[in-house]
């Protein structure tokens, strides 16, 4: 009997990739907390996960087109989805929209969700190994 990893592992392998990319974006936000005119960015995780699973029914991401070879590629697309800018709760005089307490909370939340996906995958692989060994 063949093992179907998609049914055993569910969405967690894709979720790990998406959480990793979101962690990179949130870390960049925290690193640029004092950079004038830096705009805080984030991913819409649910729409990104739907896109990675093939559920593209409401994909409204705008993709930038290069009309010249000298144009730089757009940096607002990660894993096929658009990176969104966060609206600050309190505006800054230097134009920076990073709010450290919010970024830290989002980063911690993302880390916990990443760890929970890892724990789930570890459990599933342990179960598969147990089934293979027959003990």
DRENZALUM-988250 format. One record per atom (N, C-alpha, C, O): residue number from 1; residue in three letters; atom name; x, y, z. Coordinates in steps of 0.1 Angstrom, whole numbers, plus 5000, padded with zeros to 4 digits. Layout:
<atoms>
[NUM,ALA,CA,[X,Y,Z]]
...
</atoms>
This chain:
<atoms>
[1,UNK,N,[5008,4988,5000]]
[1,UNK,CA,[5000,5000,5000]]
[1,UNK,C,[5009,5012,5000]]
[1,UNK,O,[5018,5014,5008]]
[2,UNK,N,[5006,5021,4991]]
[2,UNK,CA,[5015,5033,4989]]
[2,UNK,C,[5010,5044,4999]]
[2,UNK,O,[4999,5045,5003]]
[3,UNK,N,[5020,5052,5004]]
[3,UNK,CA,[5017,5062,5013]]
[3,UNK,C,[5015,5075,5006]]
[3,UNK,O,[5024,5079,4997]]
[4,UNK,N,[5004,5082,5008]]
[4,UNK,CA,[5002,5095,5002]]
[4,UNK,C,[5006,5106,5012]]
[4,UNK,O,[4998,5109,5021]]
[5,UNK,N,[5017,5112,5010]]
[5,UNK,CA,[5023,5122,5019]]
[5,UNK,C,[5014,5134,5020]]
[5,UNK,O,[5013,5141,5030]]
[6,UNK,N,[5007,5138,5009]]
[6,UNK,CA,[4998,5149,5009]]
[6,UNK,C,[4987,5147,5019]]
[6,UNK,O,[4983,5157,5026]]
[7,UNK,N,[4981,5135,5020]]
[7,UNK,CA,[4970,5133,5030]]
[7,UNK,C,[4976,5132,5044]]
[7,UNK,O,[4969,5135,5053]]
[8,UNK,N,[4988,5127,5045]]
[8,UNK,CA,[4994,5125,5059]]
[8,UNK,C,[4998,5138,5065]]
[8,UNK,O,[4996,5141,5076]]
[9,UNK,N,[5005,5146,5057]]
[9,UNK,CA,[5011,5158,5062]]
[9,UNK,C,[5002,5170,5061]]
[9,UNK,O,[5005,5180,5068]]
[10,UNK,N,[4992,5170,5052]]
[10,UNK,CA,[4983,5181,5051]]
[10,UNK,C,[4990,5194,5045]]
[10,UNK,O,[4998,5193,5036]]
[11,UNK,N,[4986,5205,5051]]
[11,UNK,CA,[4991,5218,5046]]
[11,UNK,C,[5004,5222,5053]]
[11,UNK,O,[5009,5233,5049]]
[12,UNK,N,[5009,5215,5062]]
[12,UNK,CA,[5020,5219,5070]]
[12,UNK,C,[5033,5221,5063]]
[12,UNK,O,[5041,5230,5066]]
[13,UNK,N,[5037,5213,5053]]
[13,UNK,CA,[5049,5216,5045]]
[13,UNK,C,[5048,5230,5038]]
[13,UNK,O,[5058,5238,5038]]
[14,UNK,N,[5037,5233,5032]]
[14,UNK,CA,[5035,5246,5026]]
[14,UNK,C,[5035,5257,5036]]
[14,UNK,O,[5041,5268,5034]]
[15,UNK,N,[5029,5255,5048]]
[15,UNK,CA,[5028,5265,5058]]
[15,UNK,C,[5042,5268,5063]]
[15,UNK,O,[5044,5280,5067]]
[16,UNK,N,[5051,5258,5064]]
[16,UNK,CA,[5064,5261,5069]]
[16,UNK,C,[5072,5271,5060]]
[16,UNK,O,[5078,5280,5064]]
[17,UNK,N,[5070,5268,5047]]
[17,UNK,CA,[5077,5277,5037]]
[17,UNK,C,[5072,5291,5038]]
[17,UNK,O,[5079,5301,5038]]
[18,UNK,N,[5058,5293,5039]]
[18,UNK,CA,[5052,5306,5040]]
[18,UNK,C,[5056,5313,5053]]
[18,UNK,O,[5058,5325,5053]]
[19,UNK,N,[5056,5305,5064]]
[19,UNK,CA,[5059,5312,5077]]
[19,UNK,C,[5074,5316,5077]]
[19,UNK,O,[5077,5326,5083]]
[20,UNK,N,[5083,5309,5070]]
[20,UNK,CA,[5097,5313,5069]]
[20,UNK,C,[5098,5326,5062]]
[20,UNK,O,[5105,5335,5066]]
[21,UNK,N,[5091,5327,5051]]
[21,UNK,CA,[5092,5340,5043]]
[21,UNK,C,[5086,5351,5051]]
[21,UNK,O,[5091,5362,5050]]
[22,UNK,N,[5075,5349,5058]]
[22,UNK,CA,[5069,5359,5066]]
[22,UNK,C,[5078,5364,5077]]
[22,UNK,O,[5079,5375,5080]]
[23,UNK,N,[5085,5354,5083]]
[23,UNK,CA,[5095,5357,5093]]
[23,UNK,C,[5106,5366,5088]]
[23,UNK,O,[5110,5375,5095]]
[24,UNK,N,[5110,5364,5076]]
[24,UNK,CA,[5121,5372,5070]]
[24,UNK,C,[5116,5386,5068]]
[24,UNK,O,[5123,5396,5070]]
[25,UNK,N,[5103,5388,5063]]
[25,UNK,CA,[5098,5401,5061]]
[25,UNK,C,[5096,5409,5074]]
[25,UNK,O,[5099,5420,5075]]
[26,UNK,N,[5091,5402,5084]]
[26,UNK,CA,[5089,5408,5098]]
[26,UNK,C,[5102,5412,5104]]
[26,UNK,O,[5103,5422,5110]]
[27,UNK,N,[5113,5403,5102]]
[27,UNK,CA,[5126,5407,5107]]
[27,UNK,C,[5132,5419,5100]]
[27,UNK,O,[5138,5427,5106]]
[28,UNK,N,[5129,5420,5087]]
[28,UNK,CA,[5134,5432,5080]]
[28,UNK,C,[5127,5444,5085]]
[28,UNK,O,[5133,5455,5086]]
[29,UNK,N,[5114,5443,5088]]
[29,UNK,CA,[5107,5455,5094]]
[29,UNK,C,[5113,5459,5107]]
[29,UNK,O,[5116,5471,5109]]
[30,UNK,N,[5116,5449,5116]]
[30,UNK,CA,[5122,5453,5129]]
[30,UNK,C,[5136,5459,5127]]
[30,UNK,O,[5140,5468,5134]]
[31,UNK,N,[5144,5454,5117]]
[31,UNK,CA,[5157,5459,5115]]
[31,UNK,C,[5157,5473,5109]]
[31,UNK,O,[5167,5481,5111]]
[32,UNK,N,[5146,5477,5103]]
[32,UNK,CA,[5145,5490,5097]]
[32,UNK,C,[5136,5500,5105]]
[32,UNK,O,[5130,5509,5100]]
[33,UNK,N,[5134,5497,5118]]
[33,UNK,CA,[5125,5505,5126]]
[33,UNK,C,[5130,5519,5127]]
[33,UNK,O,[5121,5528,5129]]
[34,UNK,N,[5143,5522,5125]]
[34,UNK,CA,[5147,5536,5126]]
[34,UNK,C,[5151,5542,5113]]
[34,UNK,O,[5157,5553,5112]]
[35,UNK,N,[5148,5535,5102]]
[35,UNK,CA,[5151,5540,5088]]
[35,UNK,C,[5140,5550,5084]]
[35,UNK,O,[5128,5546,5083]]
[36,UNK,N,[5143,5562,5081]]
[36,UNK,CA,[5133,5572,5076]]
[36,UNK,C,[5126,5567,5063]]
[36,UNK,O,[5133,5561,5054]]
[37,UNK,N,[5113,5569,5062]]
[37,UNK,CA,[5105,5565,5051]]
[37,UNK,C,[5104,5550,5048]]
[37,UNK,O,[5099,5547,5037]]
[38,UNK,N,[5108,5542,5057]]
[38,UNK,CA,[5107,5528,5055]]
[38,UNK,C,[5092,5524,5058]]
[38,UNK,O,[5086,5529,5068]]
[39,UNK,N,[5086,5516,5050]]
[39,UNK,CA,[5072,5512,5051]]
[39,UNK,C,[5072,5497,5056]]
[39,UNK,O,[5077,5488,5049]]
[40,UNK,N,[5065,5495,5067]]
[40,UNK,CA,[5064,5481,5072]]
[40,UNK,C,[5056,5473,5062]]
[40,UNK,O,[5046,5477,5057]]
[41,UNK,N,[5060,5460,5060]]
[41,UNK,CA,[5054,5451,5051]]
[41,UNK,C,[5050,5438,5058]]
[41,UNK,O,[5055,5435,5069]]
[42,UNK,N,[5040,5431,5052]]
[42,UNK,CA,[5036,5419,5058]]
[42,UNK,C,[5029,5411,5047]]
[42,UNK,O,[5026,5416,5036]]
[43,UNK,N,[5028,5398,5049]]
[43,UNK,CA,[5021,5389,5040]]
[43,UNK,C,[5007,5386,5045]]
[43,UNK,O,[5005,5385,5057]]
[44,UNK,N,[4998,5385,5036]]
[44,UNK,CA,[4984,5380,5040]]
[44,UNK,C,[4986,5364,5039]]
[44,UNK,O,[4984,5358,5029]]
[45,UNK,N,[4988,5358,5051]]
[45,UNK,CA,[4992,5344,5052]]
[45,UNK,C,[4981,5335,5046]]
[45,UNK,O,[4984,5326,5039]]
[46,UNK,N,[4968,5338,5049]]
[46,UNK,CA,[4957,5330,5044]]
[46,UNK,C,[4956,5330,5029]]
[46,UNK,O,[4954,5319,5023]]
[47,UNK,N,[4957,5341,5023]]
[47,UNK,CA,[4956,5341,5008]]
[47,UNK,C,[4968,5335,5002]]
[47,UNK,O,[4967,5328,4991]]
[48,UNK,N,[4980,5337,5008]]
[48,UNK,CA,[4992,5330,5003]]
[48,UNK,C,[4991,5315,5004]]
[48,UNK,O,[4995,5308,4994]]
[49,UNK,N,[4986,5310,5015]]
[49,UNK,CA,[4985,5296,5016]]
[49,UNK,C,[4975,5290,5006]]
[49,UNK,O,[4977,5280,5001]]
[50,UNK,N,[4964,5297,5004]]
[50,UNK,CA,[4954,5293,4994]]
[50,UNK,C,[4960,5293,4980]]
[50,UNK,O,[4958,5284,4973]]
[51,UNK,N,[4969,5303,4977]]
[51,UNK,CA,[4975,5303,4964]]
[51,UNK,C,[4985,5291,4963]]
[51,UNK,O,[4986,5285,4952]]
[52,UNK,N,[4992,5288,4974]]
[52,UNK,CA,[5002,5277,4973]]
[52,UNK,C,[4995,5264,4972]]
[52,UNK,O,[5001,5254,4967]]
[53,UNK,N,[4983,5263,4977]]
[53,UNK,CA,[4975,5250,4976]]
[53,UNK,C,[4968,5249,4963]]
[53,UNK,O,[4962,5239,4960]]
[54,UNK,N,[4968,5260,4955]]
[54,UNK,CA,[4961,5260,4942]]
[54,UNK,C,[4947,5265,4943]]
[54,UNK,O,[4940,5265,4933]]
[55,UNK,N,[4943,5271,4954]]
[55,UNK,CA,[4929,5277,4955]]
[55,UNK,C,[4931,5292,4951]]
[55,UNK,O,[4931,5300,4960]]
[56,UNK,N,[4931,5295,4938]]
[56,UNK,CA,[4934,5308,4934]]
[56,UNK,C,[4921,5316,4929]]
[56,UNK,O,[4921,5324,4920]]
[57,UNK,N,[4910,5313,4936]]
[57,UNK,CA,[4897,5319,4932]]
[57,UNK,C,[4896,5334,4934]]
[57,UNK,O,[4890,5341,4926]]
[58,UNK,N,[4903,5339,4944]]
[58,UNK,CA,[4902,5353,4947]]
[58,UNK,C,[4916,5359,4947]]
[58,UNK,O,[4919,5367,4956]]
[59,UNK,N,[4924,5356,4937]]
[59,UNK,CA,[4938,5361,4936]]
[59,UNK,C,[4937,5374,4929]]
[59,UNK,O,[4935,5375,4917]]
[60,UNK,N,[4939,5385,4937]]
[60,UNK,CA,[4939,5399,4931]]
[60,UNK,C,[4952,5406,4932]]
[60,UNK,O,[4953,5418,4932]]
[61,UNK,N,[4963,5398,4933]]
[61,UNK,CA,[4976,5404,4934]]
[61,UNK,C,[4980,5411,4921]]
[61,UNK,O,[4978,5406,4910]]
[62,UNK,N,[4986,5423,4922]]
[62,UNK,CA,[4990,5430,4910]]
[62,UNK,C,[5005,5427,4908]]
[62,UNK,O,[5013,5428,4917]]
[63,UNK,N,[5007,5423,4896]]
[63,UNK,CA,[5021,5419,4892]]
[63,UNK,C,[5027,5430,4883]]
[63,UNK,O,[5021,5434,4873]]
[64,UNK,N,[5039,5435,4887]]
[64,UNK,CA,[5045,5445,4879]]
[64,UNK,C,[5051,5439,4867]]
[64,UNK,O,[5057,5428,4867]]
[65,UNK,N,[5050,5447,4856]]
[65,UNK,CA,[5056,5442,4843]]
[65,UNK,C,[5068,5451,4840]]
[65,UNK,O,[5068,5463,4843]]
[66,UNK,N,[5078,5444,4835]]
[66,UNK,CA,[5090,5451,4830]]
[66,UNK,C,[5089,5455,4816]]
[66,UNK,O,[5087,5446,4807]]
[67,UNK,N,[5089,5468,4813]]
[67,UNK,CA,[5087,5472,4799]]
[67,UNK,C,[5100,5475,4792]]
[67,UNK,O,[5101,5478,4780]]
[68,UNK,N,[5111,5474,4800]]
[68,UNK,CA,[5124,5477,4795]]
[68,UNK,C,[5134,5467,4802]]
[68,UNK,O,[5132,5463,4813]]
[69,UNK,N,[5145,5463,4795]]
[69,UNK,CA,[5154,5454,4801]]
[69,UNK,C,[5162,5461,4813]]
[69,UNK,O,[5168,5454,4821]]
[70,UNK,N,[5162,5474,4813]]
[70,UNK,CA,[5169,5482,4823]]
[70,UNK,C,[5161,5483,4836]]
[70,UNK,O,[5166,5488,4846]]
[71,UNK,N,[5148,5480,4836]]
[71,UNK,CA,[5139,5480,4848]]
[71,UNK,C,[5143,5469,4857]]
[71,UNK,O,[5146,5458,4854]]
[72,UNK,N,[5143,5473,4870]]
[72,UNK,CA,[5145,5463,4881]]
[72,UNK,C,[5132,5455,4883]]
[72,UNK,O,[5121,5461,4882]]
[73,UNK,N,[5133,5442,4886]]
[73,UNK,CA,[5121,5435,4889]]
[73,UNK,C,[5115,5440,4902]]
[73,UNK,O,[5121,5444,4911]]
[74,UNK,N,[5101,5438,4903]]
[74,UNK,CA,[5094,5443,4914]]
[74,UNK,C,[5097,5434,4926]]
[74,UNK,O,[5099,5422,4925]]
[75,UNK,N,[5099,5441,4938]]
[75,UNK,CA,[5102,5434,4950]]
[75,UNK,C,[5090,5431,4959]]
[75,UNK,O,[5091,5426,4970]]
[76,UNK,N,[5078,5433,4953]]
[76,UNK,CA,[5066,5432,4961]]
[76,UNK,C,[5058,5419,4959]]
[76,UNK,O,[5047,5417,4962]]
[77,UNK,N,[5065,5409,4953]]
[77,UNK,CA,[5059,5396,4951]]
[77,UNK,C,[5068,5385,4958]]
[77,UNK,O,[5080,5384,4955]]
[78,UNK,N,[5062,5377,4967]]
[78,UNK,CA,[5069,5366,4974]]
[78,UNK,C,[5060,5354,4972]]
[78,UNK,O,[5048,5354,4975]]
[79,UNK,N,[5066,5344,4967]]
[79,UNK,CA,[5059,5331,4964]]
[79,UNK,C,[5047,5332,4957]]
[79,UNK,O,[5037,5325,4959]]
[80,UNK,N,[5046,5342,4947]]
[80,UNK,CA,[5035,5344,4939]]
[80,UNK,C,[5024,5353,4945]]
[80,UNK,O,[5014,5355,4938]]
[81,UNK,N,[5026,5358,4956]]
[81,UNK,CA,[5016,5367,4962]]
[81,UNK,C,[5022,5381,4965]]
[81,UNK,O,[5034,5382,4967]]
[82,UNK,N,[5013,5390,4966]]
[82,UNK,CA,[5018,5404,4968]]
[82,UNK,C,[5021,5407,4983]]
[82,UNK,O,[5014,5402,4991]]
[83,UNK,N,[5032,5414,4985]]
[83,UNK,CA,[5035,5418,4999]]
[83,UNK,C,[5028,5431,5001]]
[83,UNK,O,[5029,5441,4993]]
[84,UNK,N,[5020,5431,5012]]
[84,UNK,CA,[5012,5443,5015]]
[84,UNK,C,[5019,5452,5025]]
[84,UNK,O,[5028,5448,5033]]
[85,UNK,N,[5016,5465,5025]]
[85,UNK,CA,[5021,5475,5034]]
[85,UNK,C,[5011,5476,5046]]
[85,UNK,O,[4999,5476,5044]]
[86,UNK,N,[5017,5477,5058]]
[86,UNK,CA,[5009,5478,5070]]
[86,UNK,C,[5006,5493,5073]]
[86,UNK,O,[5015,5501,5072]]
[87,UNK,N,[4993,5496,5076]]
[87,UNK,CA,[4990,5509,5080]]
[87,UNK,C,[4993,5511,5095]]
[87,UNK,O,[4989,5503,5103]]
[88,UNK,N,[5000,5522,5098]]
[88,UNK,CA,[5004,5524,5112]]
[88,UNK,C,[4992,5528,5121]]
[88,UNK,O,[4983,5535,5116]]
[89,UNK,N,[4993,5525,5133]]
[89,UNK,CA,[4982,5530,5143]]
[89,UNK,C,[4986,5544,5147]]
[89,UNK,O,[4976,5552,5149]]
[90,UNK,N,[4998,5547,5147]]
[90,UNK,CA,[5002,5561,5150]]
[90,UNK,C,[5013,5565,5140]]
[90,UNK,O,[5024,5558,5139]]
[91,UNK,N,[5011,5576,5133]]
[91,UNK,CA,[5021,5580,5123]]
[91,UNK,C,[5034,5585,5129]]
[91,UNK,O,[5033,5591,5140]]
[92,UNK,N,[5044,5584,5121]]
[92,UNK,CA,[5057,5589,5126]]
[92,UNK,C,[5061,5601,5118]]
[92,UNK,O,[5057,5603,5106]]
[93,UNK,N,[5069,5610,5124]]
[93,UNK,CA,[5073,5622,5117]]
[93,UNK,C,[5082,5620,5105]]
[93,UNK,O,[5082,5628,5096]]
[94,UNK,N,[5090,5609,5106]]
[94,UNK,CA,[5100,5607,5095]]
[94,UNK,C,[5095,5598,5084]]
[94,UNK,O,[5102,5594,5075]]
[95,UNK,N,[5082,5594,5085]]
[95,UNK,CA,[5076,5586,5074]]
[95,UNK,C,[5077,5571,5076]]
[95,UNK,O,[5072,5564,5068]]
[96,UNK,N,[5084,5567,5087]]
[96,UNK,CA,[5085,5553,5089]]
[96,UNK,C,[5072,5547,5095]]
[96,UNK,O,[5067,5553,5105]]
[97,UNK,N,[5067,5536,5090]]
[97,UNK,CA,[5055,5530,5095]]
[97,UNK,C,[5057,5518,5104]]
[97,UNK,O,[5047,5511,5107]]
[98,UNK,N,[5070,5515,5108]]
[98,UNK,CA,[5073,5504,5116]]
[98,UNK,C,[5069,5507,5131]]
[98,UNK,O,[5074,5517,5136]]
[99,UNK,N,[5061,5499,5137]]
[99,UNK,CA,[5058,5500,5151]]
[99,UNK,C,[5064,5488,5158]]
[99,UNK,O,[5059,5477,5156]]
[100,UNK,N,[5074,5490,5166]]
[100,UNK,CA,[5082,5479,5171]]
[100,UNK,C,[5074,5469,5179]]
[100,UNK,O,[5076,5457,5177]]
[101,UNK,N,[5065,5474,5187]]
[101,UNK,CA,[5057,5464,5196]]
[101,UNK,C,[5048,5456,5187]]
[101,UNK,O,[5046,5444,5190]]
[102,UNK,N,[5043,5461,5176]]
[102,UNK,CA,[5034,5453,5167]]
[102,UNK,C,[5043,5443,5160]]
[102,UNK,O,[5039,5432,5158]]
[103,UNK,N,[5054,5447,5155]]
[103,UNK,CA,[5063,5438,5147]]
[103,UNK,C,[5068,5427,5156]]
[103,UNK,O,[5068,5415,5152]]
[104,UNK,N,[5071,5430,5168]]
[104,UNK,CA,[5076,5419,5178]]
[104,UNK,C,[5064,5409,5180]]
[104,UNK,O,[5067,5397,5181]]
[105,UNK,N,[5052,5414,5182]]
[105,UNK,CA,[5041,5406,5185]]
[105,UNK,C,[5038,5397,5173]]
[105,UNK,O,[5035,5385,5174]]
[106,UNK,N,[5038,5403,5161]]
[106,UNK,CA,[5036,5395,5148]]
[106,UNK,C,[5047,5385,5146]]
[106,UNK,O,[5044,5373,5142]]
[107,UNK,N,[5059,5388,5149]]
[107,UNK,CA,[5070,5379,5148]]
[107,UNK,C,[5069,5367,5157]]
[107,UNK,O,[5071,5356,5154]]
[108,UNK,N,[5066,5370,5170]]
[108,UNK,CA,[5064,5360,5180]]
[108,UNK,C,[5052,5351,5176]]
[108,UNK,O,[5053,5338,5178]]
[109,UNK,N,[5041,5356,5171]]
[109,UNK,CA,[5030,5348,5167]]
[109,UNK,C,[5034,5339,5156]]
[109,UNK,O,[5030,5327,5155]]
[110,UNK,N,[5041,5344,5146]]
[110,UNK,CA,[5046,5337,5134]]
[110,UNK,C,[5055,5325,5139]]
[110,UNK,O,[5054,5314,5134]]
[111,UNK,N,[5064,5328,5149]]
[111,UNK,CA,[5073,5318,5153]]
[111,UNK,C,[5066,5307,5160]]
[111,UNK,O,[5069,5295,5159]]
[112,UNK,N,[5056,5310,5168]]
[112,UNK,CA,[5048,5300,5175]]
[112,UNK,C,[5041,5291,5165]]
[112,UNK,O,[5040,5279,5167]]
[113,UNK,N,[5035,5297,5155]]
[113,UNK,CA,[5028,5289,5145]]
[113,UNK,C,[5037,5281,5136]]
[113,UNK,O,[5034,5270,5132]]
[114,UNK,N,[5049,5286,5134]]
[114,UNK,CA,[5060,5278,5127]]
[114,UNK,C,[5063,5266,5135]]
[114,UNK,O,[5064,5255,5130]]
[115,UNK,N,[5066,5268,5148]]
[115,UNK,CA,[5069,5257,5157]]
[115,UNK,C,[5058,5247,5158]]
[115,UNK,O,[5060,5235,5159]]
[116,UNK,N,[5045,5251,5158]]
[116,UNK,CA,[5034,5242,5159]]
[116,UNK,C,[5033,5233,5146]]
[116,UNK,O,[5030,5221,5147]]
[117,UNK,N,[5036,5239,5135]]
[117,UNK,CA,[5036,5231,5122]]
[117,UNK,C,[5048,5221,5123]]
[117,UNK,O,[5046,5210,5118]]
[118,UNK,N,[5059,5225,5128]]
[118,UNK,CA,[5071,5216,5129]]
[118,UNK,C,[5067,5204,5139]]
[118,UNK,O,[5071,5193,5136]]
[119,UNK,N,[5061,5207,5150]]
[119,UNK,CA,[5057,5197,5159]]
[119,UNK,C,[5047,5187,5153]]
[119,UNK,O,[5048,5175,5155]]
[120,UNK,N,[5037,5192,5146]]
[120,UNK,CA,[5028,5184,5139]]
[120,UNK,C,[5035,5174,5129]]
[120,UNK,O,[5032,5162,5129]]
[121,UNK,N,[5044,5180,5121]]
[121,UNK,CA,[5051,5172,5111]]
[121,UNK,C,[5060,5161,5118]]
[121,UNK,O,[5061,5150,5113]]
[122,UNK,N,[5066,5165,5129]]
[122,UNK,CA,[5074,5156,5137]]
[122,UNK,C,[5066,5144,5141]]
[122,UNK,O,[5070,5132,5140]]
[123,UNK,N,[5054,5147,5147]]
[123,UNK,CA,[5045,5136,5151]]
[123,UNK,C,[5040,5127,5140]]
[123,UNK,O,[5039,5115,5141]]
[124,UNK,N,[5037,5133,5128]]
[124,UNK,CA,[5033,5126,5117]]
[124,UNK,C,[5044,5116,5112]]
[124,UNK,O,[5041,5105,5108]]
[125,UNK,N,[5056,5121,5111]]
[125,UNK,CA,[5067,5113,5107]]
[125,UNK,C,[5070,5102,5117]]
[125,UNK,O,[5074,5091,5113]]
[126,UNK,N,[5069,5105,5130]]
[126,UNK,CA,[5070,5095,5140]]
[126,UNK,C,[5060,5084,5138]]
[126,UNK,O,[5063,5072,5140]]
[127,UNK,N,[5047,5088,5135]]
[127,UNK,CA,[5037,5078,5133]]
[127,UNK,C,[5040,5069,5121]]
[127,UNK,O,[5038,5057,5121]]
[128,UNK,N,[5045,5076,5110]]
[128,UNK,CA,[5048,5068,5098]]
[128,UNK,C,[5060,5058,5101]]
[128,UNK,O,[5059,5047,5096]]
[129,UNK,N,[5070,5063,5108]]
[129,UNK,CA,[5081,5054,5111]]
[129,UNK,C,[5076,5042,5120]]
[129,UNK,O,[5081,5031,5118]]
[130,UNK,N,[5067,5045,5129]]
[130,UNK,CA,[5061,5034,5137]]
[130,UNK,C,[5054,5024,5129]]
[130,UNK,O,[5054,5012,5131]]
[131,UNK,N,[5046,5029,5119]]
[131,UNK,CA,[5038,5021,5110]]
[131,UNK,C,[5048,5012,5101]]
[131,UNK,O,[5045,5001,5098]]
[132,UNK,N,[5059,5018,5097]]
[132,UNK,CA,[5068,5011,5088]]
[132,UNK,C,[5075,5000,5096]]
[132,UNK,O,[5077,4989,5091]]
[133,UNK,N,[5079,5003,5108]]
[133,UNK,CA,[5086,4993,5116]]
[133,UNK,C,[5076,4982,5121]]
[133,UNK,O,[5080,4971,5124]]
[134,UNK,N,[5063,4986,5122]]
[134,UNK,CA,[5053,4976,5126]]
[134,UNK,C,[5054,4973,5141]]
[134,UNK,O,[5050,4962,5145]]
[135,UNK,N,[5057,4982,5149]]
[135,UNK,CA,[5058,4980,5164]]
[135,UNK,C,[5046,4986,5171]]
[135,UNK,O,[5045,4984,5183]]
</atoms>
